[in-house]
Amino acid sequence: MPPPPAAGARPSPTPAPAASPPTTPPPGGTTTAPPARPGAPPATPPAAGTPTPTTPPAAGAPTTPQGRPGTPPPAAGAPTPAPTPPTGRPGAPAPGAPAATPPAATPAPTAPPAAGTPAAPGTTTAPAAPTAVPGAPAATPPAGRVQNAPPTVAPAFQRAPQVTAPLPAPPPPTQEGLRVIAPGTRAAGPQRLDDFRGQRREIQEGGRTVITEPGRIIVRDPGGQAYVRHNEVERFRYGARDIQTQTVGGETRTVVIRPDGSQVITVMGRDGQLLRRIRRDERGREIIIIDNSYRDPRAAGGFFVALPPPTIRIPYNRYIVDAEEAEPEVIYDTLMAPPVERIERRYSLDEIRYSPTVRQRMPSIDVNTINFETGSWEIPPDQAAKLQVIADGLNRAIQQNPRAVFLIEGHTDAVGNDVDNLSLSDRRAESAATLLTQQFNVPAENLTSQGYGEQYLKEQIDGPSPINRRVTIRNITPLLTGGQASLPPPPPGTAPPR
């Protein structure tokens, strides 16, 4: 990636005035739902004690104005030019687009002006907001412990996107992507961004910008949000004996058959969206790992939920765990830990992927020590051992609950452009998930991966940052099941409660 532009002295930004808290969303959050039907029952009131925090970021996570972190504001009294910003920088609306008005009950500040619009006199751009707030003294990271601080979220991701139709489906697996790969064999295809950057294609679809590249689509909303999507079936082919595709009643089933006769079945709907992920053992008994067919009647679009940031009452170093410092028992305990707040309903996998304050209800583990080559997502052999303790904890947790699902997240620093960073982080997260399976035998079907690029920084700086470049692991089972993860595994073939 190109080096960041030189920056002069950066004056301390003026913090945005505290906004009056909006109406607290109903339990389960607001998913930009359509107006209620006549005669429909009223929405359930918020759970007693549900906080609507306005606490500033935790110590160690300085607040900067919205936009490219670390960019100094113009000199006082100087006219604000209309620059040509990087295309689709997360946190800024598309060039020329009007500012979005947050929907009712969405805990977000007023949207910033469109890129290139001069700032009104006396106004301050909205800062990045915390994704979680301390609720006890022990939950606040001390100075110098930014690695344990919750990530911040850029203003664009604090509010609902302007287009609330369902996101386009991930690209279907290619014929090559359904070919069995022997254990330990390196997959064919590109391993660096330079290998395919010239193959990207950009189209307008349903009010969004959709960028396609080999194995990925990147969806950009007019409000500044961007999402990367990929098909996970290809990750299940490592070590498989056979892969079959079936069409049953409009559903497409990809069946990955393993050498012991067990199967992983991925069921996709007519629209290409994931419905279910099932493990069938060699005797035909099934466990439904992900049941994504349920949609909350309050949800529209099914991929963004506005919740207040959770209030953290556990020690800061048990909410966000630094893998380099943690003992193996702490890693395991974190992977099995309950939510930090009550889970009011089930969430779809996409709602979890693309709603930061939903994900932040679960403790997490950060791995900052994997050194990838610039522009590459291949994990060098000498770096793989850094995931050993994570793999051991995951295998113990899955043995305890065979239906557990863990999200592997990829994050970058703010060097480079946002499209490259989003694609790169998603591919690095997938590489980490693949390595956990290939080298440490973590069941692939119990993992899911997602990249976020530079959308959730911990250090608000424009340059290189090992703390921002990280892989994050968290248990999302309680979010998928509505808080039922503490129950024993269900009988074979039983779906989670609805």
VEXVEXBA-804827 format. One record per residue (C-alpha): x, y, z; chain; residue in three letters; residue number from 1. Coordinates in nm, 3 decimals, always signed. Each point is the difference from the previous one (the first is absolute). Layout:
# residues N
east north up chain resn resi
X Y Z A ALA NUM
...
***
This chain:
# residues 498
east north up chain resn resi
+0.000 +0.000 +0.000 A MET 1
+0.130 +0.353 -0.064 A PRO 2
+0.139 +0.190 +0.301 A PRO 3
-0.228 +0.256 +0.161 A PRO 4
+0.044 +0.364 -0.098 A PRO 5
+0.230 +0.205 +0.214 A ALA 6
-0.179 +0.179 +0.277 A ALA 7
+0.102 +0.306 +0.188 A GLY 8
-0.071 +0.078 +0.360 A ALA 9
-0.349 -0.113 +0.086 A ARG 10
-0.192 +0.240 +0.226 A PRO 11
-0.225 -0.156 +0.257 A SER 12
-0.345 -0.034 -0.150 A PRO 13
-0.292 +0.177 +0.159 A THR 14
-0.236 -0.264 +0.133 A PRO 15
-0.352 -0.002 -0.127 A ALA 16
-0.262 +0.132 +0.241 A PRO 17
-0.184 -0.274 +0.184 A ALA 18
-0.319 -0.083 -0.179 A ALA 19
-0.324 -0.066 +0.180 A SER 20
-0.054 -0.378 +0.004 A PRO 21
-0.267 -0.115 -0.242 A PRO 22
-0.285 -0.225 +0.094 A THR 23
+0.138 -0.338 +0.108 A THR 24
-0.059 -0.267 -0.265 A PRO 25
-0.236 -0.281 +0.090 A PRO 26
+0.148 -0.327 +0.129 A PRO 27
+0.190 -0.168 -0.277 A GLY 28
+0.079 +0.331 -0.165 A GLY 29
-0.143 +0.189 -0.293 A THR 30
+0.067 -0.143 -0.345 A THR 31
-0.150 +0.289 -0.193 A THR 32
-0.328 -0.182 +0.010 A ALA 33
-0.291 +0.105 -0.224 A PRO 34
-0.301 +0.179 +0.152 A PRO 35
-0.218 -0.223 +0.214 A ALA 36
-0.307 -0.153 -0.161 A ARG 37
-0.337 +0.134 +0.116 A PRO 38
-0.118 -0.201 +0.296 A GLY 39
+0.345 -0.135 +0.076 A ALA 40
+0.087 -0.027 +0.371 A PRO 41
+0.216 +0.278 +0.140 A PRO 42
+0.374 -0.053 +0.015 A ALA 43
+0.136 -0.150 +0.320 A THR 44
+0.139 +0.274 +0.226 A PRO 45
+0.371 -0.001 +0.078 A PRO 46
+0.123 -0.236 +0.268 A ALA 47
+0.023 +0.164 +0.338 A ALA 48
+0.336 +0.153 +0.054 A GLY 49
+0.103 -0.010 -0.364 A THR 50
+0.265 +0.271 -0.018 A PRO 51
+0.027 +0.261 -0.269 A THR 52
+0.354 +0.107 +0.074 A PRO 53
+0.164 +0.317 -0.115 A THR 54
+0.329 -0.075 +0.173 A THR 55
+0.309 +0.109 -0.195 A PRO 56
+0.246 -0.259 -0.129 A PRO 57
+0.203 -0.202 +0.248 A ALA 58
+0.339 +0.119 +0.099 A ALA 59
+0.253 -0.064 -0.267 A GLY 60
-0.241 +0.047 -0.288 A ALA 61
+0.022 +0.372 -0.081 A PRO 62
-0.284 +0.164 -0.182 A THR 63
+0.062 +0.157 -0.337 A THR 64
-0.231 +0.174 -0.243 A PRO 65
-0.176 -0.210 -0.258 A GLN 66
+0.175 -0.082 -0.323 A GLY 67
+0.347 -0.128 -0.054 A ARG 68
+0.138 -0.047 +0.355 A PRO 69
+0.274 +0.243 +0.082 A GLY 70
-0.079 +0.251 -0.278 A THR 71
+0.052 +0.351 +0.140 A PRO 72
-0.288 +0.245 -0.033 A PRO 73
+0.040 +0.310 -0.221 A PRO 74
+0.148 +0.309 +0.154 A ALA 75
-0.247 +0.228 +0.170 A ALA 76
-0.160 +0.243 -0.243 A GLY 77
+0.135 -0.178 -0.307 A ALA 78
-0.256 -0.097 -0.264 A PRO 79
-0.070 -0.368 -0.020 A THR 80
+0.085 -0.127 -0.350 A PRO 81
-0.196 -0.277 -0.166 A ALA 82
+0.262 -0.275 -0.018 A PRO 83
-0.033 -0.322 -0.188 A THR 84
-0.009 -0.253 +0.284 A PRO 85
+0.104 -0.365 -0.034 A PRO 86
-0.286 -0.192 -0.153 A THR 87
-0.239 -0.124 +0.262 A GLY 88
+0.209 +0.071 +0.306 A ARG 89
-0.196 -0.168 +0.283 A PRO 90
-0.163 +0.257 +0.220 A GLY 91
-0.056 +0.252 -0.277 A ALA 92
-0.301 +0.018 -0.231 A PRO 93
+0.050 -0.052 -0.370 A ALA 94
+0.111 +0.311 -0.190 A PRO 95
-0.292 +0.226 -0.071 A GLY 96
-0.242 -0.209 +0.205 A ALA 97
-0.226 +0.179 +0.247 A PRO 98
+0.055 -0.066 +0.365 A ALA 99
-0.212 -0.279 +0.136 A ALA 100
-0.245 +0.064 +0.279 A THR 101
+0.021 -0.278 +0.257 A PRO 102
-0.324 -0.197 +0.037 A PRO 103
-0.199 +0.031 +0.316 A ALA 104
+0.143 -0.185 +0.299 A ALA 105
+0.341 -0.036 -0.160 A THR 106
+0.264 +0.102 +0.254 A PRO 107
+0.214 +0.204 -0.233 A ALA 108
+0.111 +0.358 -0.042 A PRO 109
-0.119 +0.213 -0.285 A THR 110
+0.157 -0.106 -0.327 A ALA 111
+0.294 +0.202 -0.125 A PRO 112
-0.030 +0.215 -0.312 A PRO 113
+0.069 -0.152 -0.337 A ALA 114
+0.361 -0.024 -0.105 A ALA 115
+0.121 +0.328 -0.143 A GLY 116
-0.268 +0.209 +0.173 A THR 117
+0.146 +0.291 +0.201 A PRO 118
-0.061 -0.034 +0.372 A ALA 119
-0.248 +0.243 +0.147 A ALA 120
+0.155 +0.262 +0.229 A PRO 121
+0.015 -0.112 +0.360 A GLY 122
-0.073 -0.367 -0.072 A THR 123
+0.214 -0.297 +0.096 A THR 124
+0.016 -0.328 -0.184 A THR 125
-0.122 -0.303 +0.193 A ALA 126
+0.271 -0.205 +0.167 A PRO 127
+0.046 -0.373 -0.007 A ALA 128
-0.211 -0.156 +0.274 A ALA 129
+0.077 -0.283 +0.241 A PRO 130
-0.150 -0.340 -0.069 A THR 131
-0.018 -0.071 +0.374 A ALA 132
+0.012 +0.213 +0.314 A VAL 133
+0.146 -0.084 +0.343 A PRO 134
-0.258 -0.052 +0.275 A GLY 135
+0.246 -0.070 +0.282 A ALA 136
+0.346 +0.132 +0.093 A PRO 137
+0.165 -0.332 -0.086 A ALA 138
-0.151 +0.013 -0.350 A ALA 139
+0.198 +0.311 -0.099 A THR 140
+0.338 -0.080 -0.157 A PRO 141
+0.277 +0.201 +0.168 A PRO 142
+0.222 +0.234 -0.195 A ALA 143
+0.229 -0.185 -0.235 A GLY 144
-0.236 -0.298 -0.043 A ARG 145
-0.166 +0.102 -0.326 A VAL 146
+0.026 -0.363 -0.116 A GLN 147
-0.271 -0.083 +0.257 A ASN 148
-0.224 +0.291 -0.095 A ALA 149
-0.317 -0.059 -0.204 A PRO 150
+0.035 +0.106 -0.363 A PRO 151
-0.166 +0.321 -0.110 A THR 152
-0.255 +0.020 -0.279 A VAL 153
-0.001 +0.269 -0.268 A ALA 154
-0.316 +0.216 -0.020 A PRO 155
-0.126 -0.169 -0.317 A ALA 156
-0.019 -0.333 +0.181 A PHE 157
-0.184 +0.147 +0.299 A GLN 158
-0.319 +0.040 -0.204 A ARG 159
-0.209 -0.208 -0.233 A ALA 160
+0.102 -0.009 -0.366 A PRO 161
-0.211 +0.200 -0.244 A GLN 162
-0.086 -0.310 -0.204 A VAL 163
-0.165 -0.260 +0.225 A THR 164
-0.074 -0.265 -0.261 A ALA 165
+0.181 -0.330 +0.069 A PRO 166
+0.365 +0.001 -0.097 A LEU 167
+0.089 -0.179 -0.324 A PRO 168
+0.085 -0.365 +0.055 A ALA 169
+0.367 -0.102 +0.016 A PRO 170
+0.141 -0.120 -0.331 A PRO 171
-0.079 -0.369 -0.058 A PRO 172
+0.291 -0.243 +0.019 A PRO 173
+0.179 -0.058 -0.328 A THR 174
+0.055 -0.345 -0.144 A GLN 175
+0.360 +0.028 +0.116 A GLU 176
-0.125 +0.101 +0.343 A GLY 177
-0.193 -0.329 +0.031 A LEU 178
+0.303 -0.215 -0.075 A ARG 179
+0.135 -0.210 +0.287 A VAL 180
+0.335 +0.113 +0.142 A ILE 181
+0.223 -0.243 +0.189 A ALA 182
+0.092 +0.095 +0.358 A PRO 183
+0.292 +0.240 +0.016 A GLY 184
-0.018 +0.083 -0.371 A THR 185
+0.013 +0.363 -0.098 A ARG 186
-0.304 +0.113 -0.200 A ALA 187
+0.053 +0.120 -0.354 A ALA 188
-0.081 +0.359 -0.087 A GLY 189
+0.112 +0.348 +0.101 A PRO 190
+0.177 +0.055 +0.330 A GLN 191
+0.057 +0.376 -0.028 A ARG 192
-0.216 +0.300 -0.083 A LEU 193
+0.231 +0.086 -0.290 A ASP 194
-0.104 -0.328 -0.165 A ASP 195
-0.352 +0.120 -0.075 A PHE 196
-0.039 +0.369 +0.082 A ARG 197
-0.039 +0.073 -0.372 A GLY 198
-0.290 -0.249 -0.024 A GLN 199
-0.232 +0.201 +0.223 A ARG 200
-0.326 +0.113 -0.157 A ARG 201
-0.235 +0.262 +0.140 A GLU 202
-0.373 +0.028 -0.069 A ILE 203
-0.301 +0.183 +0.147 A GLN 204
-0.267 -0.235 +0.133 A GLU 205
-0.309 +0.096 +0.200 A GLY 206
+0.145 +0.333 +0.109 A GLY 207
+0.328 -0.157 +0.114 A ARG 208
+0.343 -0.030 -0.154 A THR 209
+0.101 -0.364 -0.041 A VAL 210
+0.367 -0.084 -0.064 A ILE 211
+0.077 -0.353 -0.115 A THR 212
+0.338 -0.172 +0.009 A GLU 213
+0.101 -0.367 -0.002 A PRO 214
-0.170 -0.169 +0.295 A GLY 215
-0.145 +0.318 +0.154 A ARG 216
-0.257 +0.274 -0.041 A ILE 217
+0.022 +0.333 +0.180 A ILE 218
-0.327 +0.186 +0.050 A VAL 219
+0.012 +0.374 +0.065 A ARG 220
-0.304 +0.186 +0.132 A ASP 221
-0.059 +0.369 -0.089 A PRO 222
+0.029 +0.078 +0.372 A GLY 223
+0.366 -0.106 +0.007 A GLY 224
-0.031 -0.355 +0.137 A GLN 225
+0.181 -0.279 -0.185 A ALA 226
-0.030 -0.377 +0.038 A TYR 227
+0.205 -0.284 -0.146 A VAL 228
-0.155 -0.340 -0.069 A ARG 229
+0.141 -0.339 -0.100 A HIS 230
-0.119 -0.358 -0.025 A ASN 231
+0.119 -0.224 +0.283 A GLU 232
-0.066 -0.334 -0.169 A VAL 233
+0.343 +0.006 -0.162 A GLU 234
+0.164 -0.010 +0.346 A ARG 235
-0.163 -0.338 +0.074 A PHE 236
+0.167 -0.183 -0.290 A ARG 237
+0.340 -0.043 +0.169 A TYR 238
+0.046 -0.368 +0.083 A GLY 239
-0.341 -0.098 -0.143 A ALA 240
-0.058 -0.329 -0.182 A ARG 241
-0.271 +0.131 -0.232 A ASP 242
-0.219 +0.306 -0.057 A ILE 243
-0.353 -0.026 -0.141 A GLN 244
-0.255 +0.265 -0.092 A THR 245
-0.374 -0.071 +0.015 A GLN 246
-0.311 +0.208 -0.072 A THR 247
-0.300 -0.087 +0.217 A VAL 248
-0.321 +0.205 -0.021 A GLY 249
+0.175 +0.319 -0.103 A GLY 250
+0.275 -0.039 +0.260 A GLU 251
+0.358 -0.073 -0.101 A THR 252
+0.186 -0.242 +0.224 A ARG 253
+0.377 -0.038 -0.013 A THR 254
+0.104 -0.323 +0.171 A VAL 255
+0.364 -0.036 +0.103 A VAL 256
+0.078 -0.365 +0.075 A ILE 257
+0.297 -0.071 +0.223 A ARG 258
+0.220 -0.310 +0.007 A PRO 259
-0.181 -0.138 +0.309 A ASP 260
-0.338 +0.027 -0.175 A GLY 261
-0.121 +0.303 +0.194 A SER 262
-0.145 +0.289 -0.198 A GLN 263
-0.031 +0.378 +0.019 A VAL 264
-0.314 +0.119 -0.177 A ILE 265
-0.041 +0.365 -0.098 A THR 266
-0.356 +0.095 -0.103 A VAL 267
-0.048 +0.317 -0.206 A MET 268
-0.337 +0.157 -0.090 A GLY 269
-0.121 +0.107 -0.343 A ARG 270
+0.156 +0.342 +0.059 A ASP 271
+0.343 -0.149 +0.070 A GLY 272
-0.013 +0.078 +0.373 A GLN 273
+0.105 -0.253 +0.265 A LEU 274
-0.293 -0.182 +0.162 A LEU 275
+0.161 -0.279 +0.202 A ARG 276
+0.332 -0.165 +0.074 A ARG 277
-0.028 -0.361 +0.114 A ILE 278
+0.246 -0.266 +0.117 A ARG 279
-0.107 -0.360 -0.072 A ARG 280
+0.207 -0.274 +0.159 A ASP 281
+0.089 -0.332 -0.162 A GLU 282
-0.316 -0.158 +0.149 A ARG 283
-0.229 +0.265 -0.146 A GLY 284
-0.065 +0.200 +0.319 A ARG 285
-0.018 +0.375 -0.060 A GLU 286
+0.082 +0.307 +0.204 A ILE 287
-0.116 +0.336 -0.136 A ILE 288
+0.288 +0.234 +0.071 A ILE 289
-0.146 +0.313 -0.162 A ILE 290
-0.371 +0.048 -0.061 A ASP 291
-0.012 +0.324 -0.197 A ASN 292
-0.350 -0.055 -0.140 A SER 293
-0.175 +0.190 +0.279 A TYR 294
-0.055 +0.373 -0.048 A ARG 295
-0.116 +0.223 +0.281 A ASP 296
-0.330 +0.163 -0.105 A PRO 297
+0.137 +0.340 +0.105 A ARG 298
+0.299 -0.027 -0.232 A ALA 299
+0.025 +0.157 -0.345 A ALA 300
+0.294 -0.090 -0.218 A GLY 301
+0.126 -0.239 +0.264 A GLY 302
+0.356 +0.128 +0.027 A PHE 303
+0.017 +0.306 +0.227 A PHE 304
-0.124 +0.042 +0.357 A VAL 305
+0.030 +0.319 +0.203 A ALA 306
+0.068 -0.076 +0.366 A LEU 307
+0.150 +0.224 +0.268 A PRO 308
+0.361 -0.090 +0.079 A PRO 309
+0.010 -0.268 +0.271 A PRO 310
+0.103 +0.100 +0.350 A THR 311
+0.301 -0.204 +0.112 A ILE 312
+0.021 -0.103 +0.365 A ARG 313
+0.267 -0.270 -0.025 A ILE 314
+0.374 +0.082 +0.018 A PRO 315
+0.131 +0.166 -0.316 A TYR 316
+0.255 -0.278 -0.060 A ASN 317
-0.273 -0.266 +0.010 A ARG 318
-0.228 +0.184 -0.244 A TYR 319
+0.265 +0.054 -0.269 A ILE 320
+0.279 -0.249 +0.055 A VAL 321
+0.349 +0.046 -0.142 A ASP 322
+0.092 -0.347 -0.127 A ALA 323
+0.372 +0.066 +0.039 A GLU 324
-0.035 +0.055 +0.375 A GLU 325
-0.286 -0.232 +0.095 A ALA 326
+0.039 -0.343 +0.158 A GLU 327
-0.164 -0.291 -0.187 A PRO 328
-0.271 -0.028 +0.266 A GLU 329
-0.091 +0.367 -0.050 A VAL 330
-0.026 -0.060 -0.376 A ILE 331
-0.236 -0.292 +0.056 A TYR 332
-0.206 +0.187 +0.259 A ASP 333
-0.040 +0.293 -0.240 A THR 334
-0.115 -0.229 -0.280 A LEU 335
-0.262 -0.145 +0.235 A MET 336
-0.095 +0.325 +0.177 A ALA 337
-0.364 +0.116 +0.006 A PRO 338
-0.114 +0.328 -0.158 A PRO 339
+0.076 +0.316 +0.195 A VAL 340
-0.366 +0.101 -0.032 A GLU 341
-0.323 -0.191 -0.041 A ARG 342
-0.069 -0.114 -0.357 A ILE 343
-0.357 +0.100 -0.077 A GLU 344
-0.055 -0.202 -0.318 A ARG 345
+0.166 -0.212 -0.264 A ARG 346
+0.208 +0.176 -0.264 A TYR 347
+0.073 -0.114 -0.352 A SER 348
+0.360 -0.061 -0.100 A LEU 349
+0.000 +0.315 -0.213 A ASP 350
-0.142 +0.209 +0.286 A GLU 351
+0.292 -0.119 +0.213 A ILE 352
+0.257 +0.058 -0.273 A ARG 353
-0.106 +0.356 -0.081 A TYR 354
-0.127 +0.140 +0.334 A SER 355
+0.292 +0.101 +0.224 A PRO 356
-0.192 +0.047 +0.326 A THR 357
-0.160 -0.344 -0.043 A VAL 358
+0.341 -0.167 -0.032 A ARG 359
+0.140 +0.197 +0.293 A GLN 360
-0.241 -0.174 +0.236 A ARG 361
+0.242 -0.293 -0.005 A MET 362
+0.353 +0.005 +0.147 A PRO 363
+0.278 -0.044 -0.253 A SER 364
+0.365 -0.091 -0.047 A ILE 365
+0.238 +0.212 -0.209 A ASP 366
+0.303 -0.145 -0.179 A VAL 367
+0.232 +0.283 -0.107 A ASN 368
+0.315 -0.200 -0.057 A THR 369
-0.057 -0.170 -0.340 A ILE 370
+0.230 +0.169 -0.251 A ASN 371
-0.146 -0.007 -0.351 A PHE 372
+0.200 +0.124 -0.295 A GLU 373
-0.128 +0.329 -0.140 A THR 374
-0.297 -0.059 -0.228 A GLY 375
-0.007 -0.375 +0.077 A SER 376
-0.231 -0.220 +0.206 A TRP 377
+0.220 -0.309 +0.006 A GLU 378
+0.107 -0.092 +0.355 A ILE 379
+0.372 -0.090 -0.005 A PRO 380
+0.088 -0.334 +0.166 A PRO 381
+0.200 +0.175 +0.273 A ASP 382
-0.313 +0.199 +0.097 A GLN 383
-0.243 -0.293 +0.019 A ALA 384
+0.108 -0.106 +0.349 A ALA 385
-0.138 +0.327 +0.136 A LYS 386
-0.349 -0.146 -0.046 A LEU 387
+0.075 -0.318 +0.197 A GLN 388
-0.147 +0.122 +0.330 A VAL 389
-0.309 +0.133 -0.181 A ILE 390
-0.048 -0.334 -0.175 A ALA 391
+0.030 -0.193 +0.326 A ASP 392
-0.265 +0.219 +0.159 A GLY 393
-0.232 -0.029 -0.301 A LEU 394
+0.027 -0.379 -0.006 A ASN 395
-0.080 -0.022 +0.371 A ARG 396
-0.299 +0.235 -0.041 A ALA 397
-0.139 -0.192 -0.300 A ILE 398
+0.040 -0.329 +0.183 A GLN 399
-0.204 +0.152 +0.282 A GLN 400
-0.268 +0.131 -0.240 A ASN 401
+0.011 -0.150 -0.353 A PRO 402
-0.242 +0.271 -0.117 A ARG 403
+0.226 +0.290 +0.096 A ALA 404
+0.085 +0.255 -0.271 A VAL 405
+0.302 +0.231 +0.014 A PHE 406
+0.052 +0.313 -0.209 A LEU 407
+0.353 +0.063 -0.128 A ILE 408
+0.033 +0.371 -0.078 A GLU 409
+0.267 +0.174 -0.207 A GLY 410
+0.098 +0.364 +0.062 A HIS 411
+0.261 +0.225 -0.163 A THR 412
+0.155 +0.333 +0.085 A ASP 413
-0.085 +0.314 -0.198 A ALA 414
+0.292 -0.021 -0.246 A VAL 415
-0.118 -0.039 -0.360 A GLY 416
-0.345 +0.030 -0.154 A ASN 417
-0.317 -0.134 +0.155 A ASP 418
-0.091 -0.247 -0.277 A VAL 419
+0.341 -0.167 +0.018 A ASP 420
-0.015 -0.011 +0.379 A ASN 421
-0.350 -0.147 +0.006 A LEU 422
+0.092 -0.275 -0.248 A SER 423
+0.334 -0.068 +0.165 A LEU 424
-0.145 -0.027 +0.351 A SER 425
-0.272 -0.239 -0.117 A ASP 426
+0.253 -0.226 -0.171 A ARG 427
+0.232 +0.005 +0.302 A ARG 428
-0.288 -0.098 +0.230 A ALA 429
-0.083 -0.287 -0.235 A GLU 430
+0.367 -0.105 -0.006 A SER 431
+0.004 -0.011 +0.380 A ALA 432
-0.318 -0.210 +0.005 A ALA 433
+0.142 -0.234 -0.265 A THR 434
+0.328 -0.043 +0.188 A LEU 435
-0.185 -0.077 +0.324 A LEU 436
-0.169 -0.286 -0.184 A THR 437
+0.292 -0.128 -0.209 A GLN 438
+0.274 +0.014 +0.261 A GLN 439
-0.190 -0.029 +0.330 A PHE 440
-0.312 -0.200 -0.099 A ASN 441
-0.256 +0.258 +0.111 A VAL 442
-0.325 -0.103 -0.174 A PRO 443
-0.049 +0.238 -0.293 A ALA 444
-0.378 +0.003 +0.037 A GLU 445
+0.027 +0.150 +0.350 A ASN 446
+0.185 +0.304 -0.135 A LEU 447
-0.111 +0.295 -0.208 A THR 448
+0.217 +0.292 -0.112 A SER 449
-0.048 +0.365 -0.088 A GLN 450
+0.225 +0.293 -0.089 A GLY 451
-0.052 +0.360 +0.110 A TYR 452
+0.300 +0.182 -0.141 A GLY 453
+0.064 +0.325 +0.188 A GLU 454
-0.360 +0.048 +0.119 A GLN 455
+0.067 -0.078 +0.368 A TYR 456
+0.328 +0.156 +0.104 A LEU 457
+0.138 -0.007 +0.353 A LYS 458
+0.275 +0.255 -0.058 A GLU 459
-0.133 +0.307 -0.183 A GLN 460
+0.305 +0.043 -0.222 A ILE 461
+0.047 +0.012 -0.374 A ASP 462
+0.326 -0.193 -0.007 A GLY 463
+0.111 -0.356 +0.069 A PRO 464
-0.136 -0.151 +0.321 A SER 465
+0.058 -0.356 +0.123 A PRO 466
-0.289 +0.048 +0.243 A ILE 467
-0.239 +0.083 -0.283 A ASN 468
+0.131 -0.289 -0.214 A ARG 469
-0.157 -0.291 +0.182 A ARG 470
-0.199 -0.320 -0.019 A VAL 471
-0.288 -0.014 +0.251 A THR 472
-0.178 -0.316 +0.114 A ILE 473
-0.333 -0.004 +0.184 A ARG 474
-0.273 -0.254 +0.079 A ASN 475
-0.320 +0.111 -0.178 A ILE 476
-0.214 -0.301 +0.099 A THR 477
-0.214 +0.194 +0.253 A PRO 478
-0.071 +0.261 -0.269 A LEU 479
-0.110 -0.265 -0.251 A LEU 480
-0.215 -0.188 +0.251 A THR 481
-0.142 +0.288 +0.203 A GLY 482
+0.204 -0.068 +0.310 A GLY 483
-0.057 -0.375 +0.008 A GLN 484
+0.369 -0.091 -0.028 A ALA 485
+0.022 -0.098 +0.367 A SER 486
-0.245 -0.283 -0.057 A LEU 487
+0.134 -0.350 -0.076 A PRO 488
+0.021 -0.096 -0.369 A PRO 489
-0.342 -0.092 -0.144 A PRO 490
-0.095 -0.346 -0.124 A PRO 491
+0.123 -0.077 -0.354 A PRO 492
-0.201 +0.178 -0.269 A GLY 493
-0.140 +0.258 +0.240 A THR 494
+0.009 +0.365 -0.108 A ALA 495
+0.064 +0.281 +0.248 A PRO 496
-0.311 +0.142 +0.173 A PRO 497
-0.186 +0.271 -0.189 A ARG 498
***
